[in-house]
Amino acid sequence: MDALAFLGPAGLYIISMTLTPGPNNVMLTASGANYGFRRTLPHMFGILGGCFLLFAGIALGLGLLFERYPPVQLALRLAGSAYLLYLAWRIATAPPPDLRRRGEGRPFTFWQAAAFQFANPKAWVMGLALMAGFLPSGGDTLRNALLLAAFAELVALPCIALWAGFGVAIGRWLNTPRAWRLFNGLMGALTAACVWLILA
């Protein structure tokens, strides 16, 4: 039991990070409203899968590359910011669900969401703090890293699901094309605003 004592504080940290607004949660809200909860599931599990790989990689040495080479940090911030602006534009210009043509405005796939985590500075900050603050110094590093990363995603699942569910609830209140355009515009603006947090 003592060997698993670090999971309690780590769980509280993950809850605080995944319940607060950020790029993933804003996009999940928009996806839930536009596509429904079921079609947003690949996006949700892509976030979890991508963060699991990122967190485990940070614990096993990827974090050193990030910390020791400032140009890598800058490149990540610029790439993440550019991609977020692109996603913000896609969200803001998405037509209302009832006006979409077949195949237009598809939700994120599992792999798109997973890949985005490696360009998401909030995911990097969360992973670096998680592994630096809660990874036990003793025992098998690989086993502990995988256990901590898996536990983090288990805790994060209901937190990010709340944001997708929040989007679904909002979508039920949007009854006109104008309301949808205002909502998608707001979600796009909030996604773009995350760039300020990245570059600040």
MDTraj code that builds the backbone (N, CA, C; nanometers):
import mdtraj as md
import numpy as np

residues = "MET ASP ALA LEU ALA PHE LEU GLY PRO ALA GLY LEU TYR ILE ILE SER MET THR LEU THR PRO GLY PRO ASN ASN VAL MET LEU THR ALA SER GLY ALA ASN TYR GLY PHE ARG ARG THR LEU PRO HIS MET PHE GLY ILE LEU GLY GLY CYS PHE LEU LEU PHE ALA GLY ILE ALA LEU GLY LEU GLY LEU LEU PHE GLU ARG TYR PRO PRO VAL GLN LEU ALA LEU ARG LEU ALA GLY SER ALA TYR LEU LEU TYR LEU ALA TRP ARG ILE ALA THR ALA PRO PRO PRO ASP LEU ARG ARG ARG GLY GLU GLY ARG PRO PHE THR PHE TRP GLN ALA ALA ALA PHE GLN PHE ALA ASN PRO LYS ALA TRP VAL MET GLY LEU ALA LEU MET ALA GLY PHE LEU PRO SER GLY GLY ASP THR LEU ARG ASN ALA LEU LEU LEU ALA ALA PHE ALA GLU LEU VAL ALA LEU PRO CYS ILE ALA LEU TRP ALA GLY PHE GLY VAL ALA ILE GLY ARG TRP LEU ASN THR PRO ARG ALA TRP ARG LEU PHE ASN GLY LEU MET GLY ALA LEU THR ALA ALA CYS VAL TRP LEU ILE LEU ALA".split()
xyz = np.array([
    [0.0833, -0.1213, 0.0000],
    [0.0000, 0.0000, 0.0000],
    [0.0864, 0.1258, 0.0000],
    [0.1989, 0.1227, 0.0780],
    [0.2849, 0.2405, 0.0826],
    [0.3400, 0.2728, -0.0547],
    [0.3643, 0.1698, -0.1364],
    [0.4202, 0.1914, -0.2688],
    [0.3228, 0.2641, -0.3601],
    [0.1939, 0.2590, -0.3281],
    [0.0924, 0.3229, -0.4117],
    [0.0409, 0.4530, -0.3499],
    [0.1060, 0.4976, -0.2422],
    [0.0584, 0.6170, -0.1724],
    [0.0651, 0.7419, -0.2593],
    [0.1544, 0.7407, -0.3589],
    [0.1688, 0.8580, -0.4439],
    [0.0478, 0.8784, -0.5353],
    [-0.0365, 0.7755, -0.5513],
    [-0.1480, 0.7866, -0.6446],
    [-0.2559, 0.8837, -0.5957],
    [-0.2752, 0.8944, -0.4642],
    [-0.3770, 0.9855, -0.4120],
    [-0.3487, 1.1308, -0.4481],
    [-0.2332, 1.1838, -0.4090],
    [-0.2001, 1.3218, -0.4474],
    [-0.1943, 1.3406, -0.5993],
    [-0.1439, 1.2403, -0.6702],
    [-0.1379, 1.2497, -0.8161],
    [-0.2785, 1.2603, -0.8741],
    [-0.3738, 1.1859, -0.8179],
    [-0.5109, 1.1913, -0.8649],
    [-0.5724, 1.3285, -0.8461],
    [-0.5470, 1.3911, -0.7319],
    [-0.5986, 1.5260, -0.7082],
    [-0.5391, 1.6252, -0.8066],
    [-0.4119, 1.6073, -0.8369],
    [-0.3463, 1.6963, -0.9337],
    [-0.4100, 1.6806, -1.0723],
    [-0.4315, 1.5570, -1.1148],
    [-0.4905, 1.5324, -1.2474],
    [-0.6323, 1.5886, -1.2550],
    [-0.7095, 1.5726, -1.1488],
    [-0.8453, 1.6278, -1.1480],
    [-0.8410, 1.7788, -1.1657],
    [-0.7513, 1.8450, -1.0921],
    [-0.7435, 1.9909, -1.1007],
    [-0.7010, 2.0358, -1.2398],
    [-0.6161, 1.9587, -1.3066],
    [-0.5677, 1.9974, -1.4387],
    [-0.6687, 1.9656, -1.5493],
    [-0.7394, 1.8551, -1.5361],
    [-0.8285, 1.8137, -1.6455],
    [-0.9699, 1.8701, -1.6331],
    [-1.0059, 1.9233, -1.5180],
    [-1.1360, 1.9871, -1.5041],
    [-1.1319, 2.1341, -1.5435],
    [-1.0126, 2.1923, -1.5488],
    [-1.0003, 2.3334, -1.5832],
    [-0.9981, 2.3517, -1.7340],
    [-1.0398, 2.4688, -1.7830],
    [-1.0423, 2.4906, -1.9278],
    [-0.9046, 2.4796, -1.9917],
    [-0.9031, 2.4323, -2.1121],
    [-0.7815, 2.4195, -2.1912],
    [-0.8207, 2.3800, -2.3321],
    [-0.7245, 2.3682, -2.4212],
    [-0.7575, 2.3354, -2.5606],
    [-0.8411, 2.2088, -2.5748],
    [-0.8019, 2.1018, -2.5047],
    [-0.8765, 1.9766, -2.5167],
    [-1.0214, 1.9918, -2.4735],
    [-1.0426, 2.0572, -2.3598],
    [-1.1778, 2.0669, -2.3058],
    [-1.2671, 2.1581, -2.3898],
    [-1.2109, 2.2664, -2.4423],
    [-1.2894, 2.3537, -2.5289],
    [-1.3316, 2.2776, -2.6547],
    [-1.2373, 2.2023, -2.7137],
    [-1.2690, 2.1285, -2.8359],
    [-1.3673, 2.0149, -2.8081],
    [-1.3579, 1.9528, -2.6911],
    [-1.4545, 1.8482, -2.6564],
    [-1.5947, 1.9060, -2.6387],
    [-1.6029, 2.0251, -2.5802],
    [-1.7323, 2.0898, -2.5654],
    [-1.7938, 2.1184, -2.7020],
    [-1.7123, 2.1733, -2.7923],
    [-1.7611, 2.2020, -2.9272],
    [-1.8007, 2.0737, -2.9998],
    [-1.7216, 1.9682, -2.9833],
    [-1.7514, 1.8414, -3.0498],
    [-1.8785, 1.7788, -2.9941],
    [-1.8943, 1.7819, -2.8615],
    [-2.0154, 1.7270, -2.8012],
    [-2.1400, 1.7972, -2.8511],
    [-2.1331, 1.9288, -2.8632],
    [-2.2485, 2.0048, -2.9097],
    [-2.2783, 1.9766, -3.0565],
    [-2.1743, 1.9680, -3.1377],
    [-2.1928, 1.9553, -3.2826],
    [-2.2172, 1.8126, -3.3288],
    [-2.1583, 1.7144, -3.2593],
    [-2.1630, 1.5766, -3.3095],
    [-2.2241, 1.4769, -3.2120],
    [-2.2486, 1.5179, -3.0882],
    [-2.3036, 1.4257, -2.9894],
    [-2.1950, 1.3529, -2.9130],
    [-2.2354, 1.2908, -2.8034],
    [-2.1385, 1.2258, -2.7141],
    [-2.0747, 1.1037, -2.7807],
    [-2.1547, 1.0214, -2.8455],
    [-2.1009, 0.8969, -2.9023],
    [-1.9953, 0.9248, -3.0084],
    [-2.0219, 1.0219, -3.0969],
    [-1.9262, 1.0519, -3.2026],
    [-1.8039, 1.1258, -3.1502],
    [-1.8103, 1.1759, -3.0271],
    [-1.6967, 1.2433, -2.9649],
    [-1.6068, 1.1449, -2.8903],
    [-1.6523, 1.0210, -2.8704],
    [-1.5727, 0.9230, -2.7958],
    [-1.4335, 0.8997, -2.8547],
    [-1.4176, 0.8846, -2.9880],
    [-1.2800, 0.8687, -3.0401],
    [-1.1898, 0.9866, -3.0048],
    [-1.2447, 1.1073, -3.0039],
    [-1.1686, 1.2257, -2.9644],
    [-1.1245, 1.2138, -2.8188],
    [-1.2174, 1.1742, -2.7325],
    [-1.1860, 1.1598, -2.5909],
    [-1.0782, 1.0553, -2.5683],
    [-1.0952, 0.9377, -2.6284],
    [-0.9974, 0.8311, -2.6056],
    [-0.8646, 0.8610, -2.6751],
    [-0.8684, 0.9411, -2.7809],
    [-0.7441, 0.9850, -2.8427],
    [-0.6641, 1.0751, -2.7498],
    [-0.7344, 1.1643, -2.6788],
    [-0.6674, 1.2484, -2.5790],
    [-0.6006, 1.1621, -2.4729],
    [-0.6751, 1.0642, -2.4233],
    [-0.6215, 0.9776, -2.3177],
    [-0.5024, 0.8961, -2.3679],
    [-0.5150, 0.8396, -2.4889],
    [-0.4064, 0.7592, -2.5434],
    [-0.2828, 0.8423, -2.5710],
    [-0.3025, 0.9616, -2.6286],
    [-0.1891, 1.0487, -2.6565],
    [-0.1193, 1.0942, -2.5300],
    [-0.1971, 1.1308, -2.4283],
    [-0.1373, 1.1740, -2.3016],
    [-0.0650, 1.0592, -2.2320],
    [-0.1200, 0.9388, -2.2409],
    [-0.0511, 0.8236, -2.1814],
    [0.0874, 0.8064, -2.2428],
    [0.0951, 0.8094, -2.3750],
    [0.2249, 0.7945, -2.4421],
    [0.3178, 0.9107, -2.4095],
    [0.2626, 1.0318, -2.4075],
    [0.3445, 1.1487, -2.3773],
    [0.3982, 1.1434, -2.2351],
    [0.3117, 1.1132, -2.1385],
    [0.3545, 1.1105, -1.9986],
    [0.4590, 1.0018, -1.9748],
    [0.4350, 0.8841, -2.0310],
    [0.5323, 0.7763, -2.0149],
    [0.6648, 0.8140, -2.0810],
    [0.6580, 0.8753, -2.1986],
    [0.7797, 0.9181, -2.2668],
    [0.8564, 1.0221, -2.1876],
    [0.7845, 1.1147, -2.1245],
    [0.8499, 1.2160, -2.0409],
    [0.9253, 1.1499, -1.9268],
    [0.8626, 1.0531, -1.8621],
    [0.9269, 0.9849, -1.7492],
    [1.0506, 0.9067, -1.7924],
    [1.0504, 0.8608, -1.9165],
    [1.1603, 0.7763, -1.9647],
    [1.2666, 0.8546, -2.0413],
    [1.2608, 0.9881, -2.0364],
    [1.3698, 1.0666, -2.0944],
    [1.3287, 1.1745, -2.1916],
    [1.2072, 1.1697, -2.2429],
    [1.1637, 1.2714, -2.3374],
    [1.1577, 1.4089, -2.2719],
    [1.1292, 1.4113, -2.1434],
    [1.1230, 1.5383, -2.0716],
    [1.2568, 1.6081, -2.0648],
    [1.3657, 1.5313, -2.0619],
    [1.4984, 1.5923, -2.0579],
    [1.5263, 1.6716, -2.1846],
    [1.4834, 1.6181, -2.2973],
    [1.5001, 1.6888, -2.4238],
    [1.4272, 1.8226, -2.4193],
    [1.3084, 1.8211, -2.3647],
    [1.2264, 1.9416, -2.3547],
    [1.2907, 2.0440, -2.2624],
    [1.3488, 1.9983, -2.1503],
    [1.4022, 2.0889, -2.0500],
    [1.5407, 2.1417, -2.0865],
    [1.6233, 2.0591, -2.1483],
    [1.7625, 2.0968, -2.1728],
    [1.7833, 2.1777, -2.2995],
    [1.6875, 2.1711, -2.3916],
    [1.7061, 2.2387, -2.5195],
    [1.5926, 2.3388, -2.5408],
    [1.6163, 2.4656, -2.5032],
    [1.5123, 2.5683, -2.5194],
    [1.4572, 2.5803, -2.6614],
    [1.5387, 2.5610, -2.7672],
    [1.4797, 2.5680, -2.9020],
    [1.3684, 2.4655, -2.9247],
    [1.3778, 2.3499, -2.8579],
    [1.2721, 2.2497, -2.8700],
    [1.1437, 2.3029, -2.8070],
    [1.1563, 2.3690, -2.6920],
    [1.0398, 2.4282, -2.6272],
    [0.9756, 2.5334, -2.7167],
    [1.0604, 2.6191, -2.7750],
    [1.0085, 2.7250, -2.8618],
    [0.9388, 2.6666, -2.9845],
    [1.0002, 2.5653, -3.0446],
    [0.9399, 2.5026, -3.1626],
    [0.8054, 2.4406, -3.1278],
    [0.7977, 2.3765, -3.0113],
    [0.6722, 2.3156, -2.9675],
    [0.5657, 2.4220, -2.9462],
    [0.6033, 2.5317, -2.8828],
    [0.5067, 2.6376, -2.8567],
    [0.4557, 2.6997, -2.9861],
    [0.5452, 2.7206, -3.0808],
    [0.5038, 2.7806, -3.2079],
    [0.4168, 2.6842, -3.2888],
    [0.4590, 2.5573, -3.2932],
    [0.3810, 2.4580, -3.3673],
    [0.2441, 2.4378, -3.3034],
    [0.2423, 2.4292, -3.1705],
    [0.1153, 2.4130, -3.1010],
    [0.0236, 2.5330, -3.1203],
    [0.0812, 2.6522, -3.1187],
    [0.0015, 2.7731, -3.1374],
    [-0.0567, 2.7792, -3.2784],
    [0.0260, 2.7477, -3.3782],
    [-0.0222, 2.7516, -3.5166],
    [-0.1344, 2.6504, -3.5379],
    [-0.1169, 2.5307, -3.4818],
    [-0.2189, 2.4279, -3.4991],
    [-0.3470, 2.4647, -3.4258],
    [-0.3343, 2.5248, -3.3078],
    [-0.4531, 2.5674, -3.2339],
    [-0.5303, 2.6751, -3.3107],
    [-0.4589, 2.7667, -3.3738],
    [-0.5262, 2.8692, -3.4528],
    [-0.6002, 2.8071, -3.5705],
    [-0.5401, 2.7066, -3.6317],
    [-0.6079, 2.6354, -3.7408],
    [-0.7343, 2.5662, -3.6901],
    [-0.7234, 2.4991, -3.5749],
    [-0.8402, 2.4319, -3.5178],
    [-0.9477, 2.5333, -3.4768],
    [-0.9035, 2.6468, -3.4236],
    [-0.9984, 2.7513, -3.3851],
    [-1.0772, 2.7997, -3.5066],
    [-1.0080, 2.8173, -3.6188],
    [-1.0750, 2.8597, -3.7417],
    [-1.1749, 2.7540, -3.7882],
    [-1.1369, 2.6267, -3.7820],
    [-1.2282, 2.5187, -3.8214],
    [-1.3533, 2.5171, -3.7349],
    [-1.3341, 2.5336, -3.6040],
    [-1.4489, 2.5325, -3.5127],
    [-1.5377, 2.6537, -3.5372],
    [-1.4761, 2.7704, -3.5486],
    [-1.5525, 2.8940, -3.5623],
    [-1.6328, 2.8995, -3.6918],
    [-1.5822, 2.8367, -3.7971],
    [-1.6498, 2.8437, -3.9275],
    [-1.7356, 2.7217, -3.9575],
    [-1.7474, 2.6298, -3.8606],
    [-1.8299, 2.5105, -3.8829],
    [-1.9759, 2.5504, -3.8977],
    [-2.0433, 2.4991, -3.9991],
    [-2.1855, 2.5314, -4.0160],
    [-2.2706, 2.4567, -3.9138],
    [-2.3937, 2.5006, -3.8921],
    [-2.4834, 2.4280, -3.8011],
    [-2.5014, 2.2838, -3.8466],
    [-2.5228, 2.1905, -3.7528],
    [-2.5343, 2.0486, -3.7891],
    [-2.6362, 2.0204, -3.8980],
    [-2.7502, 2.0887, -3.8960],
    [-2.8541, 2.0582, -3.9936],
    [-2.8253, 2.1168, -4.1318],
    [-2.7207, 2.1994, -4.1427],
    [-2.6843, 2.2575, -4.2711],
    [-2.5577, 2.1966, -4.3301],
    [-2.4993, 2.0991, -4.2595],
    [-2.3755, 2.0391, -4.3087],
    [-2.4030, 1.9420, -4.4222],
    [-2.3135, 1.9430, -4.5188],
    [-2.3182, 1.8420, -4.6240],
    [-2.2571, 1.7138, -4.5708],
    [-2.2902, 1.6023, -4.6339],
    [-2.2393, 1.4724, -4.5906],
    [-2.0860, 1.4731, -4.5896],
    [-2.0296, 1.4297, -4.4788],
    [-1.8845, 1.4225, -4.4662],
    [-1.8180, 1.5528, -4.4269],
    [-1.8953, 1.6613, -4.4148],
    [-1.8364, 1.7904, -4.3815],
    [-1.8264, 1.8053, -4.2302],
    [-1.7142, 1.8603, -4.1838],
    [-1.6997, 1.8890, -4.0420],
    [-1.6982, 1.7663, -3.9543],
    [-1.6180, 1.6678, -3.9904],
    [-1.6125, 1.5453, -3.9087],
    [-1.5424, 1.5716, -3.7760],
    [-1.5836, 1.5012, -3.6694],
    [-1.5144, 1.5168, -3.5403],
    [-1.3732, 1.4591, -3.5474],
    [-1.2926, 1.4947, -3.4500],
    [-1.1562, 1.4430, -3.4419],
    [-1.1585, 1.2904, -3.4363],
    [-1.0642, 1.2285, -3.5048],
    [-1.0450, 1.0846, -3.4911],
    [-0.9570, 1.0562, -3.3693],
    [-0.9475, 0.9289, -3.3340],
    [-0.8606, 0.8884, -3.2232],
    [-0.7176, 0.9347, -3.2491],
    [-0.6663, 0.9085, -3.3696],
    [-0.5257, 0.9371, -3.3993],
    [-0.4992, 1.0867, -3.4090],
    [-0.5933, 1.1634, -3.4598],
    [-0.5760, 1.3088, -3.4642],
    [-0.5670, 1.3656, -3.3225],
    [-0.6554, 1.3209, -3.2355],
    [-0.6547, 1.3697, -3.0975],
    [-0.5289, 1.3251, -3.0239],
    [-0.4853, 1.2003, -3.0479],
    [-0.3645, 1.1502, -2.9821],
    [-0.2425, 1.2293, -3.0274],
    [-0.2308, 1.2535, -3.1577],
    [-0.1156, 1.3265, -3.2099],
    [-0.1132, 1.4705, -3.1594],
    [-0.2316, 1.5296, -3.1420],
    [-0.2369, 1.6685, -3.0965],
    [-0.1734, 1.6864, -2.9600],
    [-0.1767, 1.5832, -2.8750],
    [-0.1220, 1.5984, -2.7400],
    [0.0276, 1.6283, -2.7424],
    [0.0981, 1.5829, -2.8443],
    [0.2422, 1.6079, -2.8531],
    [0.2714, 1.7508, -2.8971],
    [0.1702, 1.8223, -2.9464],
    [0.1844, 1.9637, -2.9811],
    [0.1063, 2.0527, -2.8847],
    [0.0511, 1.9932, -2.7797],
    [-0.0306, 2.0650, -2.6830],
    [0.0551, 2.1018, -2.5616],
    [0.0958, 2.2276, -2.5501],
    [0.1833, 2.2647, -2.4377],
    [0.1235, 2.2363, -2.3007],
    [-0.0097, 2.2456, -2.2860],
    [-0.0689, 2.2158, -2.1556],
    [-0.0470, 2.0699, -2.1191],
    [-0.0549, 1.9805, -2.2178],
    [-0.0289, 1.8388, -2.1908],
    [0.1163, 1.8173, -2.1499],
    [0.2090, 1.8887, -2.2138],
    [0.3502, 1.8783, -2.1762],
    [0.3731, 1.9276, -2.0335],
    [0.3168, 2.0418, -2.0010],
    [0.3338, 2.0970, -1.8659],
    [0.2751, 2.0013, -1.7630],
    [0.1563, 1.9488, -1.7919],
    [0.0917, 1.8557, -1.7005],
    [0.1769, 1.7302, -1.6824],
    [0.2280, 1.6766, -1.7942],
    [0.3099, 1.5557, -1.7858],
    [0.4405, 1.5778, -1.7129],
    [0.5064, 1.6900, -1.7405],
    [0.6329, 1.7194, -1.6727],
    [0.6126, 1.7337, -1.5224],
    [0.5083, 1.8076, -1.4826],
    [0.4820, 1.8256, -1.3396],
    [0.4402, 1.6945, -1.2739],
    [0.3607, 1.6145, -1.3453],
    [0.3156, 1.4867, -1.2901],
    [0.4331, 1.3942, -1.2623],
    [0.5201, 1.3797, -1.3612],
    [0.6312, 1.2865, -1.3457],
    [0.7385, 1.3398, -1.2512],
    [0.7617, 1.4705, -1.2519],
    [0.8613, 1.5282, -1.1608],
    [0.8126, 1.5270, -1.0166],
    [0.6827, 1.5455, -0.9982],
    [0.6307, 1.5585, -0.8626],
    [0.5809, 1.4314, -0.7981],
    [0.5414, 1.3312, -0.8795],
    [0.4735, 1.2155, -0.8217],
    [0.5362, 1.0804, -0.8573],
    [0.6288, 1.0764, -0.9521],
    [0.6916, 0.9486, -0.9862],
    [0.7848, 0.9060, -0.8733],
    [0.7641, 0.7878, -0.8143],
    [0.8512, 0.7432, -0.7041],
    [0.9955, 0.7318, -0.7491],
    [1.0865, 0.7686, -0.6591],
    [1.2293, 0.7612, -0.6915],
    [1.2820, 0.6192, -0.6808],
    [1.2159, 0.5359, -0.6041],
    [1.2595, 0.3985, -0.5883],
    [1.1773, 0.3027, -0.6730],
    [1.2248, 0.1804, -0.6852],
    [1.1516, 0.0791, -0.7599],
    [1.1808, 0.0837, -0.9080],
    [1.1055, 0.0068, -0.9832],
    [1.1234, -0.0030, -1.1272],
    [1.0667, 0.1221, -1.1942],
    [1.1529, 0.2010, -1.2585],
    [1.1101, 0.3278, -1.3179],
    [1.0070, 0.3067, -1.4276],
    [1.0294, 0.2101, -1.5147],
    [0.9370, 0.1849, -1.6247],
    [0.7995, 0.1452, -1.5719],
    [0.7982, 0.0528, -1.4768],
    [0.6707, 0.0076, -1.4209],
    [0.5971, 0.1228, -1.3539],
    [0.6689, 0.2013, -1.2733],
    [0.6056, 0.3128, -1.2037],
    [0.5562, 0.4198, -1.3011],
    [0.6343, 0.4448, -1.4069],
    [0.5943, 0.5454, -1.5061],
    [0.4673, 0.5026, -1.5784],
    [0.4620, 0.3766, -1.6179],
    [0.3434, 0.3267, -1.6870],
    [0.2224, 0.3255, -1.5947],
    [0.2442, 0.2866, -1.4691],
    [0.1351, 0.2856, -1.3718],
    [0.0816, 0.4265, -1.3485],
    [0.1718, 0.5236, -1.3313],
    [0.1295, 0.6611, -1.3052],
    [0.0587, 0.7202, -1.4268],
    [0.1119, 0.6942, -1.5467],
    [0.0488, 0.7464, -1.6687],
    [-0.0890, 0.6852, -1.6887],
    [-0.1018, 0.5541, -1.6659],
    [-0.2314, 0.4878, -1.6812],
    [-0.3310, 0.5377, -1.5768],
    [-0.2832, 0.5555, -1.4537],
    [-0.3712, 0.6063, -1.3478],
    [-0.4192, 0.7470, -1.3808],
    [-0.3293, 0.8298, -1.4353],
    [-0.3658, 0.9669, -1.4722],
    [-0.4780, 0.9679, -1.5751],
    [-0.4696, 0.8780, -1.6731],
    [-0.5737, 0.8762, -1.7767],
    [-0.7042, 0.8199, -1.7225],
    [-0.6973, 0.7269, -1.6290],
    [-0.8180, 0.6734, -1.5661],
    [-0.8910, 0.7833, -1.4892],
    [-0.8154, 0.8659, -1.4178],
    [-0.8748, 0.9770, -1.3431],
    [-0.9278, 1.0841, -1.4381],
    [-0.8555, 1.1058, -1.5483],
    [-0.8929, 1.2121, -1.6425],
    [-1.0204, 1.1791, -1.7200],
    [-1.0491, 1.0517, -1.7411],
    [-1.1624, 1.0129, -1.8256],
    [-1.2942, 1.0770, -1.7836],
    [-1.3381, 1.0628, -1.6577],
    [-1.4665, 1.1271, -1.6232],
    [-1.4600, 1.2790, -1.6287],
    [-1.3416, 1.3353, -1.6086],
    [-1.3287, 1.4815, -1.6114],
    [-1.3497, 1.5358, -1.7522],
    [-1.2852, 1.4733, -1.8500],
    [-1.3020, 1.5233, -1.9872],
    [-1.4395, 1.4839, -2.0420],
    [-1.4943, 1.3721, -1.9920],
    [-1.6295, 1.3332, -2.0342],
    [-1.7319, 1.4377, -1.9920],
    [-1.7091, 1.5023, -1.8774],
    [-1.7989, 1.6081, -1.8330],
    [-1.8038, 1.7227, -1.9342],
    [-1.6888, 1.7558, -1.9925],
    [-1.6853, 1.8649, -2.0897],
    [-1.7600, 1.8258, -2.2175],
    [-1.7417, 1.7027, -2.2622],
    [-1.8161, 1.6570, -2.3799],
    [-1.9652, 1.6550, -2.3500],
    [-2.0037, 1.6070, -2.2311],
    [-2.1438, 1.6063, -2.1918],
    [-2.2003, 1.7463, -2.1795],
    [-2.1202, 1.8389, -2.1315],
    [-2.1609, 1.9790, -2.1245],
    [-2.1925, 2.0318, -2.2635],
    [-2.1090, 1.9949, -2.3605],
    [-2.1345, 2.0354, -2.4984],
    [-2.2640, 1.9768, -2.5519],
    [-2.2897, 1.8497, -2.5215],
    [-2.4150, 1.7861, -2.5654],
    [-2.5350, 1.8610, -2.5086],
    [-2.5274, 1.8972, -2.3799],
    [-2.6380, 1.9701, -2.3168],
    [-2.6594, 2.1058, -2.3830],
    [-2.5498, 2.1747, -2.4139],
    [-2.5620, 2.3045, -2.4808],
    [-2.6252, 2.2872, -2.6186],
    [-2.5823, 2.1823, -2.6904],
    [-2.6334, 2.1597, -2.8245],
    [-2.7842, 2.1441, -2.8297],
    [-2.8435, 2.0934, -2.7225],
    [-2.9889, 2.0754, -2.7193],
    [-3.0635, 2.2076, -2.7088],
    [-2.9926, 2.3124, -2.6674],
    [-3.0556, 2.4439, -2.6540],
    [-3.0355, 2.5318, -2.7765],
    [-2.9532, 2.4879, -2.8687],
    [-2.9246, 2.5696, -2.9866],
    [-3.0218, 2.5304, -3.0977],
    [-3.1238, 2.6106, -3.1179],
    [-3.2335, 2.5731, -3.2064],
    [-3.2350, 2.6466, -3.3395],
    [-3.1446, 2.7418, -3.3571],
    [-3.1450, 2.8188, -3.4826],
    [-3.0038, 2.8205, -3.5413],
    [-2.9927, 2.8367, -3.6727],
    [-2.8604, 2.8488, -3.7343],
    [-2.7781, 2.9625, -3.6746],
    [-2.8437, 3.0733, -3.6419],
    [-2.7716, 3.1864, -3.5836],
    [-2.7130, 3.1497, -3.4475],
    [-2.7900, 3.0775, -3.3655],
    [-2.7397, 3.0355, -3.2346],
    [-2.6200, 2.9422, -3.2502],
    [-2.6271, 2.8522, -3.3476],
    [-2.5147, 2.7614, -3.3721],
    [-2.3903, 2.8373, -3.4156],
    [-2.4101, 2.9356, -3.5033],
    [-2.2945, 3.0125, -3.5504],
    [-2.2314, 3.0922, -3.4369],
    [-2.3151, 3.1481, -3.3501],
    [-2.2620, 3.2203, -3.2346],
    [-2.1858, 3.1267, -3.1419],
    [-2.2425, 3.0075, -3.1178],
    [-2.1762, 2.9113, -3.0299],
    [-2.0429, 2.8664, -3.0894],
    [-2.0433, 2.8264, -3.2162],
    [-1.9195, 2.7809, -3.2786],
    [-1.8162, 2.8929, -3.2853],
    [-1.8630, 3.0156, -3.3082],
    [-1.7714, 3.1290, -3.3066],
    [-1.7086, 3.1497, -3.1700],
    [-1.7894, 3.1343, -3.0648],
    [-1.7380, 3.1485, -2.9278],
    [-1.6378, 3.0381, -2.8967],
    [-1.6693, 2.9133, -2.9349],
    [-1.5774, 2.8035, -2.9101],
    [-1.4464, 2.8223, -2.9866],
    [-1.4571, 2.8730, -3.1092],
    [-1.3371, 2.9015, -3.1867],
    [-1.2537, 3.0102, -3.1211],
    [-1.3202, 3.1149, -3.0701],
    [-1.2485, 3.2238, -3.0031],
    [-1.1795, 3.1745, -2.8758],
    [-1.2474, 3.0884, -2.8002],
    [-1.1866, 3.0344, -2.6785],
    [-1.0670, 2.9455, -2.7109],
    [-1.0780, 2.8679, -2.8187],
    [-0.9646, 2.7858, -2.8604],
    [-0.8476, 2.8739, -2.9012],
    [-0.8756, 2.9790, -2.9762],
    [-0.7688, 3.0725, -3.0168],
    [-0.7082, 3.1416, -2.8958],
    [-0.7908, 3.1696, -2.7933],
    [-0.7404, 3.2374, -2.6736],
    [-0.6374, 3.1530, -2.5988],
    [-0.6429, 3.0210, -2.6164],
    [-0.5440, 2.9334, -2.5524],
    [-0.4040, 2.9625, -2.6031],
    [-0.3925, 3.0204, -2.7222],
    [-0.2610, 3.0552, -2.7773],
    [-0.1943, 3.1591, -2.6886],
    [-0.2733, 3.2509, -2.6338],
    [-0.2158, 3.3527, -2.5449],
    [-0.1518, 3.2866, -2.4223],
    [-0.2163, 3.1828, -2.3689],
    [-0.1604, 3.1119, -2.2548],
    [-0.0311, 3.0412, -2.2921],
    [-0.0222, 2.9936, -2.4150],
    [0.0971, 2.9225, -2.4601],
    [0.2149, 3.0170, -2.4781],
    [0.1885, 3.1320, -2.5374],
    [0.2961, 3.2242, -2.5729],
    [0.3285, 3.3251, -2.4625],
    [0.2418, 3.3320, -2.3607],
    [0.2646, 3.4314, -2.2545],
    [0.3896, 3.3988, -2.1731],
])
top = md.Topology()
chain = top.add_chain()
for i, resn in enumerate(residues, 1):
    res = top.add_residue(resn, chain, resSeq=i)
    for name in ("N", "CA", "C"):
        top.add_atom(name, md.element.get_by_symbol(name[0]), res)
traj = md.Trajectory(xyz[None], top)
